[in-house]
Amino acid sequence: MKEKEKRGVRIKIISANFKKGWIKIRISSLDDLWVLSQIITENTIISGKTTRRISLTEKESAKKTVFLKIRVEKIEFHKYSDNLRVGGRIIEAPEQVELHSYHTFNLNPGTIIKLEKEFSKWEIKRLKNAEKHSVKPTLMVGVVSQGECELALIKEYGLEFIGGLKKNLPGKKDENYEKAREQFYRETVKELERIGKEKGLKMILIGGNSIIMDIFKKYLPKNTIIKTCVISGDGRTGIHEIMKKGFIERYAKNLRFAKEARLVEDLLEGIRKDERVAYGIKEVEEKINMKNIRTLLVSDAYLQESRQEGKYEELNELMQKAEKCGGNIEIISTEHEEGKKLDALGGIAALLRY
């Protein structure tokens, strides 16, 4: 095993044959679980080692590790507990386990499972992209204002706000203001570098207004991982501004979250200009039938809702139809602001060819 695989740096596709409808993977992180929560659907067959209480005698039972295969009926993603629960009826098991009884796989980082289903192009693309991307957050973004610095780690599914730094500064007319501000910037840079080293970050992008950034940059050491950009917003609003304006993509072109934010921003810009966009299931379906689809955007919440309402097959057929006419399929996380905006527009939209 390669060293980076030992550290769980990325999802690992152990083996796969998409034409025959199966893939075997090793799960590495919460981001992997989020991706799988979009791909595992009702009637997907999952197999692997799992823990189950087995009857030893009429009066005794014990938890044992067994190999089971189930047909999925229910999927629950618990992002705050690093857990994806997938339940269904057992269709293959050792003799001591009753067939067709119910079992739940608790999928966690480190789990190895095999999935069997008919994979669509967008699902295959998502799995392959997950293998390429680092699952350990390597980028952090922040916004500096007067005496404050809001911070967030960038993950596959969205932003994880981790608080920030704060210092009470005297008023601008106070003779100690300049000294206190300089001390705050020095302390902020020092703390950012400490966090970067502790978390193994490749880059920290800090935004702020032009005046603050001109001063802040003076305290950055040479060869630092801290980069800067000019924005108008403060706090979390400023962080979302950094994401939707594509600043992060200058340093991490393959970053999933930044790409999603840009796509939704393109959609909103098209709506403002009333050109080459469609949103809502009726409009989108009409454009797909006309083969006028460049990129189809579907929120993860809309995807999950379609499953709960028994409409997933209809949605999946529509997505496959969009693929057949050359459209790209993008599943957008609602863990970030731009994803929530897409969901507010009905959860499904499209960037059009003309």
C-alpha positions, 0 to 999 in steps of 0.5 A, spaced: 500 500 500 502 506 498 504 511 503 498 516 502 493 511 502 495 509 509 494 516 511 487 516 508 489 521 503 483 520 498 478 515 496 480 508 493 477 505 487 480 498 489 476 495 482 471 496 478 467 494 472 462 499 470 459 496 464 457 490 468 455 494 474 459 494 480 465 498 484 469 496 490 472 502 494 475 504 500 472 510 504 477 515 507 473 521 509 466 525 510 467 527 503 467 520 501 460 519 505 457 525 502 459 523 495 456 516 496 450 519 499 448 522 492 450 515 488 447 509 493 440 509 491 434 504 493 435 497 490 443 498 490 446 492 492 451 493 497 456 488 500 462 487 505 464 486 512 459 488 517 458 487 525 451 483 527 449 480 533 449 472 531 445 467 536 450 462 538 445 458 542 437 459 544 439 463 550 446 466 548 448 471 542 454 475 540 456 481 536 460 478 530 464 480 524 460 477 518 460 478 510 453 480 508 450 483 502 443 487 502 439 490 497 438 498 499 431 500 502 434 506 506 439 511 506 441 516 512 447 521 511 449 524 518 455 529 516 456 531 523 458 524 526 462 521 520 456 516 518 452 514 512 447 509 514 445 504 509 439 499 510 436 494 507 434 486 506 439 481 506 440 477 500 446 473 501 449 471 508 452 466 512 448 460 514 447 463 521 444 469 519 437 469 516 436 471 509 431 477 508 432 480 515 433 487 515 440 490 516 444 496 516 451 498 514 454 503 518 459 506 513 465 510 516 472 512 514 476 505 513 470 501 510 471 497 504 464 496 500 462 493 494 456 497 490 452 493 484 447 498 480 446 501 473 451 507 474 449 513 470 455 517 467 454 523 472 455 517 477 461 514 474 464 521 473 463 523 481 466 517 483 472 518 479 473 525 481 472 523 488 478 519 487 482 524 485 481 529 490 484 530 497 479 528 502 483 532 508 482 539 507 488 542 504 485 549 503 482 555 508 479 561 507 478 567 511 476 574 512 480 580 515 476 586 518 477 591 524 480 586 529 476 580 527 478 574 522 473 569 520 475 562 518 473 556 514 476 550 512 474 548 504 471 541 504 468 537 498 461 538 500 462 545 503 465 550 508 466 548 515 466 554 519 471 554 525 470 560 528 476 566 528 480 571 531 478 577 535 481 583 538 478 589 541 481 595 538 481 602 541 477 607 536 481 610 530 482 617 534 485 613 540 493 614 540 494 607 541 490 605 535 495 604 530 499 600 534 494 595 536 492 594 529 499 592 527 499 587 533 493 584 531 495 583 524 502 580 526 498 575 531 493 573 526 499 572 521 502 568 526 496 564 528 494 562 521 501 559 520 500 555 526 493 553 524 496 551 517 502 547 519 497 543 524 492 542 519 497 540 513 494 546 509 497 547 502 494 554 502 490 560 506 486 565 502 485 571 506 480 577 503 478 584 506 477 591 503 483 594 499 486 598 505 486 592 510 489 588 505 495 593 503 496 593 510 495 586 512 500 584 506 506 588 510 506 582 515 506 576 511 513 573 511 516 570 505 514 563 502 508 563 506 502 559 504 498 565 506 495 569 499 490 575 499 484 578 495 480 584 495 473 583 497 467 588 499 464 583 505 466 582 512 465 575 516 461 570 513 458 574 507 466 576 505 467 568 505 461 567 501 464 572 496 471 569 495 468 563 493 462 565 488 467 570 485 472 564 483 478 567 487 480 560 490 480 557 483 486 561 481 490 556 486 486 550 486 482 549 479 480 542 481 476 544 487 469 541 487 466 546 492 469 553 488 466 550 481 459 549 484 459 556 487 461 559 480 456 555 476 451 557 481 453 564 480 453 563 472 446 561 473 444 567 477 447 572 472 443 569 467 437 570 470 439 577 472 440 578 464 434 573 462 439 569 457 441 562 456 438 559 463 432 555 465 430 553 472 424 549 475 423 542 473 418 544 467 422 549 464 428 544 465 425 538 462 422 543 456 430 545 454 432 538 455 427 535 450 429 541 445 437 538 446 438 545 449 442 543 455 450 545 456 450 544 464 444 541 468 445 543 475 441 539 481 441 540 488 443 534 493 437 536 497 432 536 490 436 529 489 434 526 496 427 529 496 426 525 489 428 519 492 423 520 498 417 522 494 419 516 489 420 520 483 428 518 483 427 514 477 424 520 473 429 525 475 435 520 473 431 518 466 431 526 465 439 527 467 441 521 463 437 524 457 441 531 458 447 527 458 445 523 451 444 530 448 451 532 450 450 536 457 454 536 463 451 534 470 453 537 476 450 535 483 450 541 487 451 541 495 446 545 499 451 546 505 454 552 502 450 559 500 450 558 493 447 551 493 441 553 498 440 559 492 439 553 487 434 549 492 430 556 493 429 556 485 426 549 485 433 545 486 434 544 478 436 549 473 440 549 467 445 553 463 443 553 456 447 552 449 443 558 446 
